[in-house]
Amino acid sequence: MDYTLVVDAAACIPKTFFSLVDIVQIPPTPSLYTAHESIPSLLTNTEHETAKTVEELLEETIKQQKNPILYFRIDDGFTHNNSDHDSKLKILTSKYDLQIVPTNHALMGCGWQAIHTSEVLKQSGTMKEALDQVKILQQSIRLVAFVEHPELLSVSGNAELGLEKNRIITNITGSENEILRRIPARNDALIYFRDYCTDQISSLQSPRIAIHHAATYPAASALEKWLQQKLPHAETYISPLTRQATAKFGPRMLALAWYDATKI
């Protein structure tokens, strides 16, 4: 049986993958965050851009497809953050041939799961095989971020970050943030972030790495070159944040989302 794989654009899947795997993102052409603007401007303008809810976009997509739908729910604490969202998704599953995959991850922590499922199906694997592997993948994915504006993360349920004044390096698992280090100076924080992630990834046999950035392409490109030099066996992909994702994780952020392909 053929399936249509759907994922929220807030996963920020690198553009290159859409020519390699069969995934539909909603909305299909999200606005990327490409130039710096003030936090109030970003939040106000982004709110005005979201005329439809994720559930409304998902239902539109379902109606356009003939195949059963597998929706990879992004679990960042922002998108599906209350019982009302859950109720709306349950209604859709009762109306349509729709299966929800709770990814338990944000950004490419979610995106990698959709990509891996598509790759398994392209290689003639079954949906059961793909989803069994996704369960393992969920436990393997790491998402570590350098965050310039940690106060924005408080919206996802991390209330203590609303008063945070330092830049932080944080381990993100779904909506949960485990602060690894607080560092006031941006350059010092970026060096710590780079070295910490390199050390964590260095022992992996076949790492796949997404490099997220919010209008900081030069820093993301420099980080990719560093990783390619230090970890020549790794796959690396630069992944700019959408405006929606930037409103959640903040301008000028950098993050790495990785896993070891040999473990899946």
C-alpha positions as a Markdown table, in Angstrom:
| # | Residue | x | y | z |
|---|---|---|---|---|
| 1 | Met | 0.0 | 0.0 | 0.0 |
| 2 | Asp | 1.2 | 3.5 | -0.8 |
| 3 | Tyr | 1.2 | 6.2 | 1.8 |
| 4 | Thr | 1.5 | 10.0 | 1.8 |
| 5 | Leu | 4.0 | 11.2 | 4.4 |
| 6 | Val | 3.1 | 14.6 | 5.8 |
| 7 | Val | 5.2 | 16.7 | 8.2 |
| 8 | Asp | 4.9 | 20.2 | 9.6 |
| 9 | Ala | 7.1 | 22.8 | 7.9 |
| 10 | Ala | 8.4 | 23.7 | 11.4 |
| 11 | Ala | 10.5 | 20.6 | 11.2 |
| 12 | Cys | 12.7 | 22.8 | 8.8 |
| 13 | Ile | 13.7 | 19.9 | 6.5 |
| 14 | Pro | 16.5 | 20.9 | 4.2 |
| 15 | Lys | 15.3 | 21.7 | 0.8 |
| 16 | Thr | 17.6 | 19.2 | -0.9 |
| 17 | Phe | 15.6 | 16.3 | 0.6 |
| 18 | Phe | 12.3 | 17.2 | -1.2 |
| 19 | Ser | 13.9 | 16.0 | -4.4 |
| 20 | Leu | 15.1 | 12.8 | -2.8 |
| 21 | Val | 12.2 | 11.6 | -0.6 |
| 22 | Asp | 8.4 | 11.6 | -0.9 |
| 23 | Ile | 7.3 | 14.0 | 1.8 |
| 24 | Val | 4.6 | 16.7 | 1.8 |
| 25 | Gln | 5.2 | 19.6 | 4.2 |
| 26 | Ile | 2.5 | 21.9 | 5.5 |
| 27 | Pro | 2.3 | 24.6 | 4.6 |
| 28 | Pro | 4.0 | 23.6 | 1.3 |
| 29 | Thr | 6.0 | 26.9 | 0.9 |
| 30 | Pro | 6.8 | 28.3 | 4.3 |
| 31 | Ser | 8.4 | 31.7 | 4.7 |
| 32 | Leu | 12.0 | 31.4 | 5.8 |
| 33 | Tyr | 13.7 | 33.7 | 8.3 |
| 34 | Thr | 16.3 | 35.4 | 6.1 |
| 35 | Ala | 17.0 | 38.8 | 7.7 |
| 36 | His | 17.2 | 40.0 | 11.2 |
| 37 | Glu | 14.3 | 41.9 | 12.8 |
| 38 | Ser | 13.3 | 42.8 | 16.3 |
| 39 | Ile | 11.6 | 40.2 | 18.4 |
| 40 | Pro | 8.3 | 42.2 | 18.7 |
| 41 | Ser | 8.3 | 42.6 | 14.9 |
| 42 | Leu | 9.0 | 38.9 | 14.3 |
| 43 | Leu | 6.3 | 37.8 | 16.7 |
| 44 | Thr | 3.7 | 40.2 | 15.5 |
| 45 | Asn | 4.3 | 39.6 | 11.8 |
| 46 | Thr | 4.5 | 35.9 | 12.1 |
| 47 | Glu | 1.2 | 35.8 | 14.0 |
| 48 | His | -0.4 | 37.7 | 11.1 |
| 49 | Glu | 1.0 | 35.2 | 8.6 |
| 50 | Thr | -0.7 | 32.2 | 10.2 |
| 51 | Ala | -4.2 | 32.4 | 8.8 |
| 52 | Lys | -4.8 | 28.7 | 9.1 |
| 53 | Thr | -4.1 | 26.2 | 11.9 |
| 54 | Val | -1.9 | 23.1 | 11.4 |
| 55 | Glu | -5.1 | 21.0 | 11.7 |
| 56 | Glu | -6.8 | 23.0 | 8.9 |
| 57 | Leu | -3.7 | 22.7 | 6.7 |
| 58 | Leu | -3.5 | 19.0 | 7.4 |
| 59 | Glu | -7.2 | 18.4 | 6.5 |
| 60 | Glu | -6.7 | 20.3 | 3.2 |
| 61 | Thr | -3.7 | 18.1 | 2.4 |
| 62 | Ile | -5.7 | 14.9 | 3.2 |
| 63 | Lys | -8.5 | 16.0 | 0.8 |
| 64 | Gln | -5.9 | 16.5 | -2.0 |
| 65 | Gln | -4.4 | 13.0 | -1.5 |
| 66 | Lys | -5.7 | 9.6 | -2.6 |
| 67 | Asn | -3.4 | 7.5 | -0.3 |
| 68 | Pro | -3.6 | 7.0 | 3.4 |
| 69 | Ile | -1.9 | 9.7 | 5.3 |
| 70 | Leu | 1.0 | 9.3 | 7.8 |
| 71 | Tyr | 1.4 | 12.6 | 9.7 |
| 72 | Phe | 4.6 | 13.1 | 11.7 |
| 73 | Arg | 3.5 | 15.3 | 14.5 |
| 74 | Ile | 6.1 | 17.8 | 15.6 |
| 75 | Asp | 6.4 | 17.8 | 19.4 |
| 76 | Asp | 8.2 | 21.1 | 20.1 |
| 77 | Gly | 5.8 | 22.3 | 22.8 |
| 78 | Phe | 4.5 | 25.1 | 20.6 |
| 79 | Thr | 2.6 | 23.6 | 17.6 |
| 80 | His | 0.5 | 21.0 | 19.4 |
| 81 | Asn | 0.7 | 22.4 | 22.9 |
| 82 | Asn | -2.8 | 21.8 | 24.4 |
| 83 | Ser | -5.8 | 19.4 | 24.6 |
| 84 | Asp | -7.6 | 21.4 | 21.9 |
| 85 | His | -5.0 | 20.5 | 19.3 |
| 86 | Asp | -5.1 | 16.9 | 20.4 |
| 87 | Ser | -8.9 | 16.9 | 20.1 |
| 88 | Lys | -8.8 | 18.3 | 16.6 |
| 89 | Leu | -6.2 | 15.7 | 15.5 |
| 90 | Lys | -8.4 | 12.9 | 17.0 |
| 91 | Ile | -11.4 | 14.2 | 15.0 |
| 92 | Leu | -9.3 | 14.1 | 11.8 |
| 93 | Thr | -8.2 | 10.5 | 12.5 |
| 94 | Ser | -11.9 | 9.5 | 12.9 |
| 95 | Lys | -12.9 | 11.2 | 9.6 |
| 96 | Tyr | -10.0 | 10.1 | 7.4 |
| 97 | Asp | -7.5 | 7.3 | 6.8 |
| 98 | Leu | -5.0 | 9.1 | 8.9 |
| 99 | Gln | -2.3 | 7.8 | 11.3 |
| 100 | Ile | -0.5 | 10.2 | 13.7 |
| 101 | Val | 3.2 | 9.5 | 14.5 |
| 102 | Pro | 4.1 | 11.3 | 17.7 |
| 103 | Thr | 7.8 | 12.1 | 17.0 |
| 104 | Asn | 8.7 | 13.4 | 20.5 |
| 105 | His | 11.1 | 15.9 | 18.9 |
| 106 | Ala | 11.4 | 19.4 | 17.5 |
| 107 | Leu | 12.9 | 20.7 | 14.3 |
| 108 | Met | 14.9 | 18.0 | 12.4 |
| 109 | Gly | 14.5 | 15.7 | 15.3 |
| 110 | Cys | 11.0 | 15.3 | 13.8 |
| 111 | Gly | 12.2 | 15.7 | 10.2 |
| 112 | Trp | 14.7 | 12.9 | 10.4 |
| 113 | Gln | 11.9 | 10.5 | 11.3 |
| 114 | Ala | 9.9 | 11.4 | 8.2 |
| 115 | Ile | 12.9 | 11.3 | 6.0 |
| 116 | His | 14.0 | 7.8 | 7.3 |
| 117 | Thr | 10.5 | 6.5 | 6.8 |
| 118 | Ser | 10.4 | 7.6 | 3.2 |
| 119 | Glu | 13.8 | 6.1 | 2.6 |
| 120 | Val | 12.8 | 2.7 | 4.0 |
| 121 | Leu | 9.6 | 2.7 | 1.8 |
| 122 | Lys | 11.6 | 3.7 | -1.3 |
| 123 | Gln | 13.9 | 0.7 | -0.6 |
| 124 | Ser | 10.8 | -1.6 | -0.7 |
| 125 | Gly | 10.5 | -1.8 | 3.1 |
| 126 | Thr | 7.1 | -2.1 | 4.7 |
| 127 | Met | 5.4 | 0.6 | 6.8 |
| 128 | Lys | 5.7 | -1.6 | 9.9 |
| 129 | Glu | 9.4 | -2.0 | 9.3 |
| 130 | Ala | 9.7 | 1.8 | 8.9 |
| 131 | Leu | 7.8 | 2.6 | 12.0 |
| 132 | Asp | 9.6 | 0.0 | 14.1 |
| 133 | Gln | 12.9 | 1.7 | 13.0 |
| 134 | Val | 11.4 | 5.1 | 13.8 |
| 135 | Lys | 10.9 | 4.1 | 17.4 |
| 136 | Ile | 14.6 | 3.3 | 17.6 |
| 137 | Leu | 15.5 | 6.5 | 15.8 |
| 138 | Gln | 13.5 | 8.6 | 18.3 |
| 139 | Gln | 15.8 | 7.3 | 21.1 |
| 140 | Ser | 19.0 | 8.0 | 19.0 |
| 141 | Ile | 18.3 | 11.6 | 17.8 |
| 142 | Arg | 20.1 | 14.4 | 19.6 |
| 143 | Leu | 19.2 | 18.1 | 19.1 |
| 144 | Val | 21.6 | 20.6 | 20.7 |
| 145 | Ala | 21.1 | 24.3 | 20.2 |
| 146 | Phe | 22.9 | 27.6 | 20.8 |
| 147 | Val | 20.1 | 30.0 | 21.7 |
| 148 | Glu | 20.5 | 33.7 | 21.7 |
| 149 | His | 17.0 | 34.5 | 23.1 |
| 150 | Pro | 16.1 | 31.8 | 25.6 |
| 151 | Glu | 13.2 | 33.8 | 26.9 |
| 152 | Leu | 11.2 | 32.7 | 23.8 |
| 153 | Leu | 11.5 | 29.1 | 24.9 |
| 154 | Ser | 9.5 | 29.8 | 28.0 |
| 155 | Val | 6.3 | 29.6 | 25.8 |
| 156 | Ser | 6.8 | 25.9 | 25.3 |
| 157 | Gly | 6.5 | 25.3 | 29.1 |
| 158 | Asn | 10.0 | 26.1 | 30.2 |
| 159 | Ala | 8.8 | 29.0 | 32.4 |
| 160 | Glu | 12.2 | 29.4 | 34.1 |
| 161 | Leu | 13.8 | 30.5 | 30.8 |
| 162 | Gly | 11.6 | 33.6 | 30.7 |
| 163 | Leu | 14.1 | 35.3 | 33.1 |
| 164 | Glu | 17.2 | 33.9 | 31.5 |
| 165 | Lys | 19.6 | 36.7 | 30.5 |
| 166 | Asn | 22.6 | 34.6 | 29.2 |
| 167 | Arg | 23.0 | 32.9 | 25.9 |
| 168 | Ile | 22.5 | 29.2 | 26.4 |
| 169 | Ile | 23.6 | 25.9 | 24.9 |
| 170 | Thr | 20.7 | 23.5 | 25.5 |
| 171 | Asn | 19.8 | 19.9 | 24.8 |
| 172 | Ile | 16.3 | 19.9 | 23.3 |
| 173 | Thr | 14.1 | 16.8 | 23.6 |
| 174 | Gly | 10.6 | 17.6 | 22.4 |
| 175 | Ser | 9.5 | 20.5 | 24.5 |
| 176 | Glu | 12.1 | 19.9 | 27.2 |
| 177 | Asn | 15.2 | 21.9 | 27.5 |
| 178 | Glu | 18.3 | 20.7 | 29.5 |
| 179 | Ile | 20.6 | 23.7 | 29.8 |
| 180 | Leu | 24.2 | 22.5 | 29.2 |
| 181 | Arg | 25.9 | 25.8 | 29.7 |
| 182 | Arg | 25.1 | 29.5 | 30.2 |
| 183 | Ile | 27.7 | 31.8 | 28.5 |
| 184 | Pro | 27.3 | 35.6 | 28.2 |
| 185 | Ala | 29.5 | 36.2 | 25.2 |
| 186 | Arg | 28.2 | 35.1 | 21.8 |
| 187 | Asn | 31.6 | 34.0 | 20.4 |
| 188 | Asp | 32.5 | 32.0 | 23.5 |
| 189 | Ala | 29.1 | 30.4 | 23.5 |
| 190 | Leu | 29.5 | 29.4 | 19.8 |
| 191 | Ile | 32.9 | 27.9 | 20.4 |
| 192 | Tyr | 31.6 | 25.8 | 23.3 |
| 193 | Phe | 28.6 | 24.7 | 21.2 |
| 194 | Arg | 30.8 | 23.7 | 18.3 |
| 195 | Asp | 33.3 | 21.8 | 20.4 |
| 196 | Tyr | 30.7 | 20.1 | 22.6 |
| 197 | Cys | 28.7 | 18.8 | 19.5 |
| 198 | Thr | 31.9 | 17.7 | 17.7 |
| 199 | Asp | 32.9 | 15.7 | 20.8 |
| 200 | Gln | 29.4 | 14.1 | 21.1 |
| 201 | Ile | 29.3 | 13.1 | 17.4 |
| 202 | Ser | 33.0 | 12.1 | 17.0 |
| 203 | Ser | 32.4 | 8.5 | 18.2 |
| 204 | Leu | 29.5 | 7.8 | 15.8 |
| 205 | Gln | 30.2 | 5.6 | 12.8 |
| 206 | Ser | 27.8 | 7.2 | 10.3 |
| 207 | Pro | 26.4 | 10.4 | 11.6 |
| 208 | Arg | 23.7 | 12.4 | 9.7 |
| 209 | Ile | 23.7 | 16.0 | 10.8 |
| 210 | Ala | 21.3 | 18.8 | 10.1 |
| 211 | Ile | 22.7 | 22.3 | 10.8 |
| 212 | His | 19.8 | 24.7 | 11.7 |
| 213 | His | 20.2 | 28.4 | 11.6 |
| 214 | Ala | 18.0 | 31.5 | 11.9 |
| 215 | Ala | 19.5 | 34.1 | 9.5 |
| 216 | Thr | 23.0 | 33.1 | 10.4 |
| 217 | Tyr | 24.1 | 31.3 | 7.3 |
| 218 | Pro | 27.8 | 32.4 | 7.5 |
| 219 | Ala | 28.0 | 30.8 | 10.9 |
| 220 | Ala | 26.2 | 27.6 | 9.7 |
| 221 | Ser | 28.4 | 27.4 | 6.7 |
| 222 | Ala | 31.6 | 27.8 | 8.8 |
| 223 | Leu | 30.2 | 25.1 | 11.2 |
| 224 | Glu | 29.6 | 22.7 | 8.3 |
| 225 | Lys | 33.1 | 23.2 | 7.0 |
| 226 | Trp | 34.4 | 22.5 | 10.5 |
| 227 | Leu | 32.4 | 19.3 | 10.8 |
| 228 | Gln | 33.5 | 18.1 | 7.3 |
| 229 | Gln | 37.1 | 18.6 | 8.4 |
| 230 | Lys | 36.8 | 17.0 | 11.8 |
| 231 | Leu | 34.2 | 14.4 | 10.8 |
| 232 | Pro | 34.8 | 13.6 | 7.1 |
| 233 | His | 32.5 | 10.5 | 7.4 |
| 234 | Ala | 29.5 | 12.5 | 8.4 |
| 235 | Glu | 26.6 | 13.7 | 6.2 |
| 236 | Thr | 25.9 | 17.3 | 6.7 |
| 237 | Tyr | 22.9 | 19.4 | 5.6 |
| 238 | Ile | 22.3 | 23.1 | 6.2 |
| 239 | Ser | 18.7 | 23.8 | 7.3 |
| 240 | Pro | 17.4 | 27.4 | 7.6 |
| 241 | Leu | 14.6 | 28.0 | 10.0 |
| 242 | Thr | 11.2 | 29.1 | 8.9 |
| 243 | Arg | 9.8 | 32.3 | 10.3 |
| 244 | Gln | 7.4 | 30.2 | 12.4 |
| 245 | Ala | 10.3 | 28.2 | 13.9 |
| 246 | Thr | 12.4 | 31.3 | 14.5 |
| 247 | Ala | 9.5 | 32.8 | 16.5 |
| 248 | Lys | 9.8 | 29.8 | 18.8 |
| 249 | Phe | 13.6 | 29.3 | 19.0 |
| 250 | Gly | 14.7 | 32.9 | 18.4 |
| 251 | Pro | 16.8 | 34.8 | 15.8 |
| 252 | Arg | 20.5 | 34.1 | 15.4 |
| 253 | Met | 20.2 | 30.6 | 16.8 |
| 254 | Leu | 22.2 | 27.6 | 15.6 |
| 255 | Ala | 21.4 | 24.0 | 16.3 |
| 256 | Leu | 22.6 | 20.5 | 15.3 |
| 257 | Ala | 20.2 | 17.6 | 15.0 |
| 258 | Trp | 22.0 | 14.3 | 14.5 |
| 259 | Tyr | 21.8 | 10.5 | 14.7 |
| 260 | Asp | 24.0 | 7.5 | 13.8 |
| 261 | Ala | 22.6 | 5.8 | 10.8 |
| 262 | Thr | 24.3 | 2.5 | 11.7 |
| 263 | Lys | 22.3 | 2.3 | 14.9 |
| 264 | Ile | 18.9 | 2.1 | 13.0 |
